[in-house]
């Protein structure tokens, strides 16, 4: 289904080195290193409590690791913060939907254009020509995204009223509105039925294919992950136990025992 | 009937003033999730600054023009509110991100005392007047319908129009501009707003400035009616029931809550007051707020609080 690795995948764009993160005495992540290449779909999988979401939050700058470094687009950081990450082109979606519930689908996605808005607050308030033109330009971009995600019929609906599957799609849309270089998806298919999962898989592949966006995704559902990702990192109890193509990971002893338990 | 209408109008005018103060509470609560105890102190400082600069500026620059003096004083006061907002964000809010609501509440209590002290230190503690040239003479309307017509205070009417304009332009600003959208986004979900690169710090400065300007307008109207003095800071606590009634998260709620309490106070004082010996106006709002807390704690328009078990 995916285009062969060597045609599409570029240089390393994100590199994590020896990341360790602890909350008080609880070690969430221990010495984790892996890299993500440009244009690839990279999955992070693992059983409950393996540290997947923590890993994503480290990349995104929500958590600051006690140890280790993050290199993104050639710049090395010991800590990120969410705003700088956003400025550098990292967008994300949330496991438990963090949409602006009172706002319409359109407004939610327009808020993703925030960093690209340059007109000042007074120009906006007085509706000066420049601010007006800028708004229109961004509106056009967002309308195209709405078409892409097939949510035209709901553009004016407050997102709080949409069914769960569509809310997930709006969450993706808001992240895409940022025109991200790196897209982090936190369990994009959690709680979905088969049909919704298939739709979401298709959107993820299309985004990767059409916009060339690099994608890091966390997923519970092994089947889905193996189908759509180029390479997979496996975490268990905050440690990396496997890394490679879906085929390699499937045959990895440590991974099998983490998922199925070890015979004693 | 004519007398009832007079009472009603009187109540609506006072209520409008409560609405303005309540609006300040709601704006800040929505955007930063903190109940801002300093709103009253902000009204006081803004009114003091307006009263003093309207006198000082003509003295310093040597002109004698009431309108120009008021415009300049308003601008200086607005800039002062912006500086206050900037300092509050830089010195207080920034260090309390993700802290418990109680910590933030206590911090605003501190800001309140600080502002009250600073305001009186800078502008003096006497009673001042604000004269923005509001019409003082009363007018009579509906003379054809009632004998003697209905007495309407033109000053109140002007104030009501100004307040309505302010609220309408704020609503428009929130709905149609990109910054307004960012403000609504922050009010909805901090974490998500950060993830799309909306700068929380800048948004807080904007919101506190807007709340400051609302406080300034409320302070001018109040000061022009009753004079500016220290009690202004505590008088604004009477707007507390307004936000309980309307809901802390609802802008329309603050406006309607203010009007209900304004009217309720006046009407109950006039019609029920004589039966129980008067003095209802002082506690009416609080009793109403108490009733609401018992039966509808989220207020008329607030978001329903749902706790999962």
Interface residues (C-beta under 8 A of the other chain):
Chain A: X60 X62 X82 X83 X86 X87 X91 X92 X94 X98 X99 X100 X101 X102 X103 X107 X108 X110 X111 X112 X113 X114 X115 X117 X119 X121 X124 X125 X131 X135 X174 X175 X177 X178
Chain B: X173 X177 X178 X179 X180 X181 X182 X184 X185 X188 X189 X191 X192 X193 X194 X195 X196 X197 X198 X199 X206
